[in-house]
Structures are given as C-alpha cells and as structure tokens.
Amino acid sequence: MSLLDGRVAIVTGSGRGIGREFALCLASEGASVVVNDVGVSLDGQGGDEDPAANVVREIEAAGGKAVANYDSVSDFEGAKRLVQTAVDSFGQLDILVNNAGIVRDKSLVKMEESEFDAVIAVHLKGTFNCARHAAPIMKEAGYGRIINITSSAGLRGNFGQTNYGAAKAGIMGMTFIWALELGRYGITSNAVAPAGNTRMTASLFERSGAEPPPESNPALNAPIVAYLASEEAGHVNGQILGRTDFAYTIFQHPKQVAFMWRDGGWTPEGVAANFDPVLGQHLQHVGMVMPSGMEFNK
C-alpha cells in the first residue's frame, strides 16, 4: 500500500518546476491529483502552452488519476472553483499544496506598486484563498493536510525581493495560525521552503555559465511534501521545513533569544548605554546563502 492511497490532492502552480514534481510524487504515492496551473509566464503575464494538461498526461501514463484546472488562485471565486474541481472529480479533498507563485524582482526604490500587488496576490492571497475554501471540507471530514510553500527569501531575506519575501513571510505566519485553529479537527498546517533549479532561478546559472549541480534537482523537494501529506505525519503541525543540498531541514521558529531588563523601564540614554553589551552580541545574520559563484543583482 502506498503512502497516499485513496487521498485526493490539489497542487497549485503544478504545471512546471517544483510544483510539477509535487504533483507527480503525490500521484506516485496513490493520490488523485488536481493539477492547477494557469499557464502563464514567470512574471504572471501572457498565455503559454498547456502545462497542466501535460502533467495530467504524465500521471495518467504512469497509471495514476489526475485532472487539470486553470483557475487563478489570486481570485477568491477562482480558488473556490478549484476546490470544487477536486470534490466534483474525486468526491473529496484531503491535501492542499499551496505552491503557485510568480516573481517580479526589483529593488525597493525601483519596484512599482503593481509589481508588489501582483506578487502578493498570487503567493499570499492565493494561499489564503485556497485554504479558506478547502478548510471547511477538511473540517467536515475530520482530516486534512495543508502544505504551504514558503521561501528563505521570506524567512531570511533576499536582495530585490520585497514583494516575494513579504508574501513568503506572510505565508509562514498563516501556517502557524492555521495550525492552531485547525489542529483540533485533524487538519495539519505546515510549510516547506524548497530549493532547486527552476524558471525562478535559471537566470542565476545562465549568467555564470555554470551547470546546475545534482542537488539542484527540484524533484528532491517532493518526498518531504508527500510525507507531510500522509497520515504518518499527523503529529507534525505548525512547522517550517526546508531542503539544503540532499538534506531536509527544520527551521527554528522566531523567538526571543536575549532580554535587557531594568526595573521601571528604560530611557533612550539607558538603552544606548546597554544595548551593545546585552542585546548587540545576539544580532542575527540577514540574507540567503546564494549558490557558489552566483550573484543576485537587481
């Protein structure tokens, strides 16, 4: 018996890249999959070939079950139709992988309002939209797995990604809240920060002429998502996991690491005199670690 036999999953943004690997892996473990992809370019504009249908054909050729869906997760009613596609096609919904995303990278002083709004709409609002419609179905069934795709750009920061990083940090916050709200109903909420060479990172290697290393294979992210989607992971809730090279990692939740206390409170002068010896020694590193020899310059 496979890990996900009898389960039904939605994977958003699963026509290509990491999302495609999620869909293929879940299907290989027995899940029926709704492959959601609007078929747009990396920046969310224009049409493209039909990647969702291609992934459906791959799953069916391997003996699995899948249907395509083309709704935009950024649209509240579109997300509702997406969820209904799972119910209409397979009779239930057990697993939601919120993966859909676009990028419009620019530094803060060059970023337009429309570029900020577009990325927030797909990543952050799209994650909310899908979970909002999926959670009542899962709650009624007494079982559910919500897996949100976050990024080190939001957990650590990355140059040129104000919009993307804000969305991914917000997804982390929603993951914690949903774990608290939904855990009592048999629904877990976790997040994964994947790694891999996809359309979002291809330009880094193109600029340098370097070949992507084996550990950049996006398929390496999928097994941890399949595990989190299974009954075996019922005790894992409200966690942020990731991948580095061939390892899976778990992030420490943000927490207080040092205290500077004074009876009655502080004056600005007192803070200035005491900050460095008490709190200053605990200042944290900011930023992602980029692949060797790569530069991210916007």
C-alpha positions in Angstrom: 0.0 0.0 0.0 1.3 3.4 -1.0 1.5 6.4 1.4 -1.4 8.3 -0.1 -3.8 5.6 -1.4 -7.3 6.9 -1.5 -6.4 10.5 -0.9 -7.2 13.5 -3.1 -4.8 16.4 -3.5 -4.7 19.8 -5.1 -1.3 21.2 -6.1 -1.4 24.8 -7.2 1.1 26.0 -9.8 1.9 22.4 -10.6 2.3 22.6 -14.4 6.1 23.0 -14.2 9.1 23.1 -11.9 8.8 22.2 -8.2 5.0 22.1 -8.3 5.1 19.6 -11.1 7.4 17.4 -9.0 5.0 17.6 -6.1 2.1 16.5 -8.3 4.0 13.6 -9.8 5.2 12.4 -6.4 1.8 12.6 -4.7 0.3 10.7 -7.7 3.0 8.1 -7.5 2.1 7.5 -3.8 -1.5 6.9 -4.8 -3.2 10.3 -4.5 -5.6 11.5 -7.1 -4.4 15.0 -8.1 -5.9 18.2 -9.3 -3.1 19.8 -11.3 -3.7 23.6 -11.2 -1.8 25.9 -13.5 -2.9 29.0 -15.4 -0.2 28.5 -17.9 1.4 32.0 -17.7 4.9 33.2 -18.0 7.2 33.6 -14.9 6.0 37.1 -14.2 2.4 36.1 -14.4 1.7 37.7 -17.8 0.5 36.3 -21.1 -0.5 32.8 -22.1 1.6 29.7 -22.7 1.3 26.1 -23.7 -0.9 23.9 -21.5 1.5 22.6 -18.8 -1.3 21.4 -16.5 -2.6 19.1 -19.2 0.9 17.8 -19.9 1.3 16.8 -16.2 -2.1 15.2 -16.2 -1.0 13.0 -19.1 2.2 12.1 -17.4 0.3 11.0 -14.3 -2.2 9.0 -16.3 0.5 7.4 -18.3 2.1 6.1 -15.1 -1.3 4.7 -14.0 -2.5 7.5 -11.8 -5.5 9.7 -11.7 -5.4 13.5 -12.3 -7.4 16.3 -13.8 -6.4 19.8 -14.9 -7.6 23.1 -13.5 -6.9 26.5 -14.9 -8.3 28.9 -12.3 -6.1 31.7 -10.8 -5.6 31.2 -7.1 -5.4 35.0 -6.8 -9.2 35.2 -7.5 -11.3 34.2 -4.5 -14.1 32.7 -6.6 -11.5 31.0 -8.8 -10.0 29.3 -5.8 -13.5 28.1 -4.9 -13.9 26.6 -8.3 -10.5 24.9 -7.9 -11.5 23.3 -4.7 -14.9 22.2 -6.2 -13.0 20.6 -9.0 -11.4 18.2 -6.6 -14.8 17.4 -5.0 -16.6 17.0 -8.3 -13.8 14.9 -9.9 -12.9 12.7 -7.0 -15.5 13.1 -4.3 -13.3 14.6 -1.6 -10.3 16.8 -0.8 -7.6 15.7 1.7 -4.5 17.5 0.7 -3.8 21.1 -0.4 -0.3 22.1 -1.5 -0.2 25.9 -2.0 2.7 26.3 -4.4 1.5 28.8 -7.1 3.7 31.8 -7.5 5.2 34.5 -9.7 8.2 36.8 -9.4 8.7 40.4 -10.4 12.1 41.1 -8.8 13.3 44.7 -8.3 15.0 46.6 -5.5 12.7 48.7 -3.3 13.4 52.0 -5.0 12.7 50.6 -8.5 9.6 48.5 -7.6 6.2 49.7 -8.9 3.1 49.3 -6.8 1.6 47.0 -9.5 4.6 44.7 -9.2 4.2 44.5 -5.4 0.5 43.8 -5.7 0.8 41.2 -8.3 3.2 39.0 -6.4 1.3 39.4 -3.1 -2.0 38.5 -4.9 -0.7 35.1 -6.2 1.5 34.0 -3.3 -0.1 35.4 -0.1 -3.7 35.9 -1.1 -3.7 32.8 -3.3 -2.6 30.7 -0.3 -5.4 32.2 1.8 -8.0 31.8 -0.9 -7.3 28.1 -1.5 -7.1 27.3 2.2 -10.2 29.3 3.0 -12.3 27.1 0.6 -10.5 23.8 1.4 -10.6 24.0 5.2 -14.4 23.6 5.7 -14.4 20.5 3.6 -11.5 19.1 5.5 -13.1 20.1 8.8 -16.3 18.2 7.9 -14.2 15.1 7.0 -12.1 15.3 10.2 -8.9 15.1 8.2 -6.7 17.4 6.1 -3.2 18.3 5.2 -2.3 21.9 4.2 1.2 22.3 3.0 2.3 25.9 2.2 5.3 26.6 0.1 7.4 29.4 1.7 11.0 30.5 0.9 14.2 31.5 2.5 13.6 34.9 0.8 10.9 35.4 3.4 12.5 33.6 6.3 15.9 35.2 5.9 15.6 38.0 3.3 16.9 38.3 -0.3 18.0 41.3 -2.2 15.5 42.5 -4.8 12.5 40.6 -3.5 10.5 42.9 -1.3 7.2 41.6 -2.8 8.2 37.9 -2.9 9.8 37.9 0.6 6.9 39.7 2.2 4.5 37.2 0.7 6.6 34.2 1.8 7.0 35.6 5.3 3.2 36.1 5.5 2.7 32.5 4.5 4.8 31.5 7.4 2.6 33.4 9.7 -0.6 32.0 8.3 0.9 28.5 8.6 1.3 29.0 12.4 -2.2 30.4 12.8 -3.9 27.6 10.8 -2.0 25.0 12.8 -3.6 26.5 16.0 -7.1 26.9 14.5 -7.4 23.7 12.6 -5.4 21.1 14.5 -8.3 20.1 16.7 -10.2 19.0 13.6 -7.5 16.6 12.4 -6.0 19.1 10.0 -2.3 19.9 10.0 -0.7 23.0 8.5 2.9 23.1 7.7 5.2 25.0 5.4 8.2 23.9 3.2 11.0 26.1 1.9 12.2 24.2 -1.2 15.3 24.5 -3.2 16.1 23.7 -6.8 16.8 24.9 -10.3 13.6 26.2 -11.8 12.4 29.0 -14.0 12.7 31.3 -10.9 16.5 30.5 -10.5 17.6 29.6 -14.0 18.9 33.1 -14.8 21.5 32.7 -12.0 23.2 29.8 -13.7 22.7 31.3 -17.2 24.6 34.5 -16.2 27.5 32.5 -14.9 27.5 29.7 -17.5 27.7 27.1 -14.7 25.9 23.8 -14.9 23.2 23.3 -12.2 24.6 20.8 -9.6 22.8 17.5 -9.0 21.5 18.8 -5.7 19.5 21.5 -7.5 17.1 18.9 -9.0 13.6 20.2 -8.0 12.4 16.6 -7.6 14.4 16.3 -4.4 11.8 18.5 -2.6 8.8 16.2 -3.3 9.3 13.4 -0.8 9.0 15.6 2.3 5.8 17.1 0.9 4.4 13.6 0.3 5.3 12.6 3.8 3.6 15.8 5.3 0.5 15.0 3.2 0.2 11.5 4.7 -1.4 10.0 7.8 2.1 9.3 9.1 2.7 13.0 9.7 -0.4 13.6 11.9 1.9 14.7 14.7 3.7 17.3 12.6 1.8 20.6 12.8 2.8 24.3 12.6 6.4 23.5 11.4 8.6 25.2 8.8 10.8 22.7 6.9 13.2 23.1 4.1 15.9 21.5 2.0 19.6 22.1 1.7 21.5 20.0 -0.8 20.5 16.4 -0.1 19.2 17.2 3.4 15.8 18.1 4.8 15.9 20.7 7.5 13.6 22.2 10.1 13.6 25.9 10.9 13.5 27.3 14.5 10.5 29.5 15.0 11.3 33.1 15.6 11.7 33.6 19.3 13.2 35.9 21.9 16.9 35.0 22.5 18.0 37.6 24.9 16.5 40.1 27.4 17.6 43.6 28.5 15.6 44.3 31.7 15.5 47.3 34.0 13.1 47.9 36.9 10.7 50.6 35.9 11.7 50.6 32.2 14.3 52.4 30.1 15.3 55.9 29.0 16.8 56.3 25.4 20.2 57.1 27.0 20.0 53.9 29.1 19.2 51.8 26.0 22.1 53.4 24.2 24.5 52.6 27.0 23.4 49.0 27.4 22.2 47.8 24.0 25.6 46.5 22.6 26.8 44.6 25.7 23.4 43.0 26.3 21.5 42.6 23.0 24.1 43.6 20.5 26.0 40.4 20.9 23.0 38.5 19.6 22.4 40.4 16.3 21.3 38.0 13.6 22.6 37.4 10.1 20.3 38.6 7.3 20.0 37.2 3.8 20.0 33.9 1.9 23.2 32.0 1.0 23.4 32.0 -2.8 24.9 29.2 -4.9 28.6 29.3 -5.1 29.8 31.9 -7.6 26.4 33.4 -8.1 25.3 37.0 -7.6 21.8 38.3 -7.4 22.0 41.9 -8.6 18.8 43.9 -9.3 
